[in-house]
Amino acid sequence: MTTQTNLNNNPSLYTDHYLSEIDDDLTSINDFDLLKFQLIRQRQILFSFIELLIKTELSYENIVLRIDYENLLNKQNQLNNEYNLLKNEYQHLGQTCLYLINKTHDLIDERNKYYNEWQTNKSLLTPRPDWDKVSNVIDGGIERWKILSNEKSSEQLVDILIKEIINENQIEKINEQDYFDAIGDDLLVLPFLRMPKNTRIFNRRMRRRMTGLLIKEIWTDKIRDSEDHILRNLSRTKEYNSPELSSPVLSPLLQTTHSPSDNNTNQNNKTLADHVAAYFEKRFNSHTIAIEMGYNLNDACQRYRNSERINLFWGIITGQIEEMVYHHQMKSISQLLQHLIKMKKLFSIQQESLPLKARKAIVSEPTSPLAVIANRRLSSLSLFSMKEHQESKVLHHQFVMTNEQFLEALKIFYPNKTSSQIDELFQSAKHDLQYSNESIEFSLLFMEDDETRFSEFLSTLIKQINQEKFFYVEQIKQILLGYPLITVSQFCRAIYMIDPNIDQNELHRYIQWVFSIKNFHSLQQIKPLDLEDLLRRLENCACFKH
């Protein structure tokens, strides 16, 4: 009580001097007011220290330790060294690039110089001939010519060609006679060669061009005869069975070039050999001249067997090759030409061009709504004959495409061909046109030369058709391997496995050709065939994936 009285009466006791003398041990303080005051004082000191600590941390927050500083400094020096090396290398590459650019310009100038010299000398000097053309006239064809001309100079090639011509003339001089001896009139003899033995037939020494033209006339007459037969059958059907049949049904048949497919069975199984005999009788109106032309045709086909078209014709006549092989080739060519004409008309629409989907629909899905609309837009456009095209400069432009359009048309028409096959067709087309410009007059690709030989483009197309057929046969072979004798049912199963979309008529045609039967029906008993014989027959058949 006395102490409290002293504090109240003497406030100077609360001064710093007085408080500094008080021990930190507050338990010795008995006065609660003094204790309270001392606690407040200590709290202020604590806050000051805390404030000092916060300021210190904020001040030294961005200070890096020296070891980290040294590591970063070493890293910077290393990066600087690498940068200097890359900079020097870049400068070296830049100088090298400038050197190459200058050398390229020098090479371009040198190339232009040589090109100008070549253009100047082209009209002055004799051009190097296309020696591959020789393969069409020598015996043995392109394969034998490659062997003869391997690593030979132009002078040596001329000597080889002269030697071949001399040898051929000598052979003809020795072997060719003025008359042929008749081989008989048995049924095993071809119809146009049937003549009693000991009969002498004049040798006309028919040349390649005349042989090709005669074969072309025979095919034309055969096709015309088949079309007339179809027309008569349809007329009878219209008269007796189907009054609703109208002329639009006939139109596609009569307008399609080389359309006969399997009409041999419809025309009393008349073969090409039978037709040749009848054609000669009809054209020359003399049995003697008809037989004479038959023997000369036989002789010419033997001498010009290196010609693919002549060899095909003779193989069909002798029954070694199915006639549909020729018709399939001609039909493929005709369909391609018609497709290119249609695509040209599509490309020619400037203001209202059809999209790519519509072009594809016209070819792949002709009955789809998109194709119907697209065809309706083409209905006002008229088709022109090849004769009109040759006589008209205006129509000449109607059969010209750019390279891009021609490639697009090929890709649309042949969606299953590889890019290399499409490119092969394109390059052969440019070869036929001698790479003249950036456009393609595709009508020229479908013309024949004086000896009725196809262009390089059509020859490539037929080669690809044959390659696809051989691949088709090879697939059948892989399925039938292991069976020594093949029955009709096994053959049909193999066909359906690789070609499920084939129709019944086509399958029957395969069976009739491969197994050498006529008018096949499912209940017919047919002798099994050896696998090798079956494959050989199939290779000479017009078979393809549908």
Secondary structure as GFF3:
##gff-version 3
##sequence-region A 1 546
A	DSSP	alpha_helix	2	9	.	.	.	ID=ss1
A	DSSP	three_ten_helix	11	14	.	.	.	ID=ss2
A	DSSP	alpha_helix	16	20	.	.	.	ID=ss3
A	DSSP	three_ten_helix	26	28	.	.	.	ID=ss4
A	DSSP	alpha_helix	32	59	.	.	.	ID=ss5
A	DSSP	alpha_helix	66	122	.	.	.	ID=ss6
A	DSSP	three_ten_helix	131	136	.	.	.	ID=ss7
A	DSSP	alpha_helix	141	149	.	.	.	ID=ss8
A	DSSP	alpha_helix	154	175	.	.	.	ID=ss9
A	DSSP	beta_strand	179	181	.	.	.	ID=ss10
A	DSSP	three_ten_helix	191	193	.	.	.	ID=ss11
A	DSSP	beta_strand	200	202	.	.	.	ID=ss12
A	DSSP	alpha_helix	208	240	.	.	.	ID=ss13
A	DSSP	alpha_helix	247	255	.	.	.	ID=ss14
A	DSSP	alpha_helix	272	284	.	.	.	ID=ss15
A	DSSP	alpha_helix	287	303	.	.	.	ID=ss16
A	DSSP	alpha_helix	308	317	.	.	.	ID=ss17
A	DSSP	alpha_helix	324	348	.	.	.	ID=ss18
A	DSSP	alpha_helix	356	364	.	.	.	ID=ss19
A	DSSP	alpha_helix	369	378	.	.	.	ID=ss20
A	DSSP	alpha_helix	386	391	.	.	.	ID=ss21
A	DSSP	alpha_helix	393	398	.	.	.	ID=ss22
A	DSSP	beta_strand	400	402	.	.	.	ID=ss23
A	DSSP	alpha_helix	403	413	.	.	.	ID=ss24
A	DSSP	alpha_helix	419	432	.	.	.	ID=ss25
A	DSSP	beta_strand	439	441	.	.	.	ID=ss26
A	DSSP	three_ten_helix	442	446	.	.	.	ID=ss27
A	DSSP	alpha_helix	456	480	.	.	.	ID=ss28
A	DSSP	beta_strand	485	486	.	.	.	ID=ss29
A	DSSP	alpha_helix	488	498	.	.	.	ID=ss30
A	DSSP	alpha_helix	504	514	.	.	.	ID=ss31
A	DSSP	beta_strand	529	530	.	.	.	ID=ss32
A	DSSP	alpha_helix	531	539	.	.	.	ID=ss33
###
